[in-house]
Every structure is written in structure tokens, then in C-alpha cells.
Amino acid sequence: MVDDAVPDHSLRTVFVANGRSVQIDDPLGEANNPVSLEDVESKFHLMADRVHGKARARGICAAVDSLFHETEVMPFIKSLAL
């Protein structure tokens, strides 16, 4: 949720350790700078491989990709049970 009282530019200012601030015009994930599928999958594997193992994490990625063609999501949800 975005607070309308907060100026938009404050959401794109990064303050670094030496006290400087850097303005980011198009933050990663914004419409003008979308996150690539490869980056999303890489971040997913960074977190999921430790929990599920590499093979199962790859299977989860494939299952998520297949959701675009499915009419039922329950089989997918059940497949995520640990």
C-alpha cells in the first residue's frame, strides 16, 4: 500500500552509508524497468533450493509456469506441501 501523503520521489531515493543520497528514476520492478523472468527464477532458487532441494525447486518453477495453461490450481497447491 502506498501512502498518498508520502511524496512519490521519496520512494525512489536511496541513502547510502556515507550520508549521500542517490535518486533512482526507474527502480527495478517498475513498469519502465521490469524484472526479468531469469532474475525472478534466480532469486527463487536462491531461497528455495535450500528448503526444497534443487530438483524440487526446478519442479516448482515448472509447475508455476504451467499454471498459465491450467484451469485448476489445487493440484499445484497440494504439490507444495513439505
C-alpha positions as CSV (number, residue, x, y, z in Angstrom):
1,M,0.0,0.0,0.0
2,V,1.3,3.4,-0.9
3,D,0.7,6.4,1.4
4,D,-0.5,9.3,-0.7
5,A,0.9,11.7,1.8
6,V,4.4,10.5,1.0
7,P,5.9,12.3,-2.0
8,D,6.5,9.9,-4.9
9,H,10.2,10.9,-5.2
10,S,10.9,9.7,-1.6
11,L,10.1,6.2,-2.7
12,R,13.0,6.4,-5.2
13,T,15.7,7.9,-3.1
14,V,18.4,5.6,-1.7
15,F,20.5,6.8,1.2
16,V,24.0,5.3,1.3
17,A,26.3,4.8,4.3
18,N,28.4,7.8,3.7
19,G,25.4,10.1,4.0
20,R,24.9,10.7,0.3
21,S,21.6,10.0,-1.4
22,V,21.0,8.7,-4.9
23,Q,17.9,9.3,-6.9
24,I,16.6,6.2,-8.8
25,D,14.4,7.2,-11.7
26,D,13.2,3.7,-12.7
27,P,13.6,1.3,-9.8
28,L,13.8,-2.4,-10.7
29,G,10.3,-3.8,-10.9
30,E,8.7,-0.6,-12.1
31,A,6.9,-0.7,-15.5
32,N,9.8,1.1,-17.2
33,N,12.3,-1.3,-15.7
34,P,10.7,-4.7,-15.3
35,V,12.3,-7.7,-13.5
36,S,13.3,-10.4,-16.0
37,L,12.0,-13.9,-15.6
38,E,15.6,-15.1,-15.3
39,D,16.1,-12.7,-12.3
40,V,12.9,-13.9,-10.6
41,E,13.8,-17.5,-11.1
42,S,17.3,-16.9,-9.8
43,K,16.0,-15.2,-6.7
44,F,13.5,-18.0,-6.2
45,H,16.3,-20.6,-6.4
46,L,18.5,-18.6,-4.0
47,M,15.8,-19.1,-1.3
48,A,14.0,-22.3,-2.3
49,D,16.9,-24.6,-3.2
50,R,17.9,-24.8,0.5
51,V,14.4,-25.7,1.6
52,H,13.2,-27.9,-1.2
53,G,16.4,-29.1,-2.9
54,K,17.4,-28.1,-6.4
55,A,15.4,-30.7,-8.2
56,R,12.2,-30.0,-6.4
57,A,12.7,-26.2,-6.7
58,R,13.1,-26.7,-10.5
59,G,9.9,-28.7,-10.5
60,I,8.1,-25.9,-8.6
61,C,9.3,-23.4,-11.2
62,A,8.0,-25.6,-14.0
63,A,4.7,-26.0,-12.1
64,V,4.3,-22.3,-11.7
65,D,5.0,-21.8,-15.4
66,S,2.3,-24.4,-16.3
67,L,-0.3,-22.5,-14.2
68,F,-0.9,-20.2,-17.2
69,H,-2.4,-23.2,-19.0
70,E,-4.3,-24.8,-16.2
71,T,-7.9,-24.2,-15.0
72,E,-7.4,-25.8,-11.6
73,V,-4.8,-24.7,-9.1
74,M,-5.4,-27.2,-6.3
75,P,-3.0,-29.9,-7.7
76,F,-0.3,-27.2,-7.7
77,I,-1.1,-26.1,-4.2
78,K,-1.1,-29.7,-2.9
79,S,2.3,-30.3,-4.7
80,L,3.9,-27.6,-2.5
81,A,3.3,-29.5,0.8
82,L,6.5,-30.3,2.5
